């Protein structure tokens, strides 16, 4: 199995994020929340300043990169959410790379980075029909809330 590492993208490399967010197969997990997401170039600079250059610790974003081949297979992130009073995380693996253990590796890398950055707890609100609920369970997350739309999974780090 290919090993992944976290990679801090440069501004001009946000074209990968734009591609993944606009790809229907990759964003199929997000159908309950609107599917694909537009991320045009004119939004990159402001997004980058908030997610990559803000040193308050409220945002974290990295690409998942194959250690040997250098290919980007997806991204991981977390941000502080006032509504949930905690850090909400995301693991996105491009559709063509799914089924190879990259989601598990990405979530493990994200948890380790969050812990190293002083985050005590990660959560994710996952659509009820999204199979990643089981991935989060296997990785030590527990169900904290279930609504008609999503399951809130949480892990103490």
N, C-alpha and C positions, 0 to 999 in steps of 0.2 A: 504494500500500500504506500502511496506517495505521502510524504510527511509535509505538513503545512507550517508556515510561519506567518506572523503578523507583519504587515508591510504598511508603513505610513505613506499614503499616496501624495504626490505633488499635485498642485492645482491643475496642471494640464492633463494629469492622469484621471481626472474625474470623468473623462469620456467613458471609462468602464462602468462607473456608477450610472451614468446616463443610459448606457446600453442595457444594463441589467434591469433598471427600473422600467424601461420601456418595452421589455421583452415579455410577451404574454405567457409563454410557458414558464419562465422564471418567476413571474409574479402571480402565477396561478394560485399560490397559497393565500394571496391577498384578495381573492375574489369577494369575500364578505365585506371588505373595507374599500372596495373600489377598483381592484385589479392593478393595472399599470399606473405608473406615476410619471408625469412629465418632469424632466430635470434639464431644462434648456441651459445652454452655455451662459446666458446672461444672469443666471442665478448662482453660478459657481463661486464667484468671488465672495459674496455675502455668506453663502453656506460654508465656505472654507474658513472664513474668519471665525464663525461661530463654532464649528465642529473641530477644526484642526489647530487653530491658533489661540483659542480661549484657554487660559491657564487656570480657570477656576475649578476645574475638575467636574463640571456638570455635563460635559460631553466627551465621548471617546469614540473614535471611528478608525478602523483599519481594514485593509484588504486582506483576504486569505490568499497566500501565494504558495505555490508548490516550491518546496525547498530546493529541489534539484533542477526542475525545468523552468522555474521562474514564471510560469503561467499564473494568472489571477483566476481564482475559481469562485470568488464571492467576497462578501464582506461581513464584518461583525461590528456591533456598536452598542453603546448604552448612553443614556442621558437621564438626568434627573427630571422627574415628572411630578409637578405639584399635586395633581389630582390623586395619584397613587402614593404620594409621599415616599417615593423611593426611585431607584434607578431601573428604568425599563430597558431591556436589551433586545437586540435583533441579531439573528443569524440568517444570512441569505446566501444560498449556494446556487450558482447559475444552473439552469435546468440540465444542461448537457453534462454536468459533473455530479449530479445527484446519484445516490445509491452506492457511493464509494467510500462512505465514512467521513466525508469532509464536514458534514454538519456536526457530528460528534466532536471531531478534532477542533473545529472552529469554536464550538461552545466551551470546550475545555480551555482553549487558549484565551477566550474572552473572560471566563471566570478567573483565571490566573492573573490576567492583566488588571481586572477590576480589583481583586484582592490586593495586588501590589500597589494600586493607586488609592488604597484606603476605603474602598467601597465595601460595606458590610453585608449588603443584600442585593441580589438581582431578581428582577421579576420580568415576566413577559405575558402579555395578553394575547392569547392564541385563539384563532377561530375554532369553533367546536369541531369542524370536520377536517382540521389540519392534522395530518399524521405526525407532525413534529411534537405534539403533546407527549407522545410516548418517548421520544428522544429526550425531552426535558425530564421526564420521570426517571429514565435510566441514568441520567446525569445528576440525580440527587435533588431535583426540583420537586416541590410538593404543591398540590392544588390548594389554593387559598380562597378562591372565589369562582363560582360558575354562574354565568348569566345566560340569557337566551342567545347571546351573540358570541361569547368567548369564555375561555377558561383562563384564570389568572394563575400562573405558575410562579413559585418563589423559592429562592434558595439562600440560606445564610452562608456567607463565604468564610 
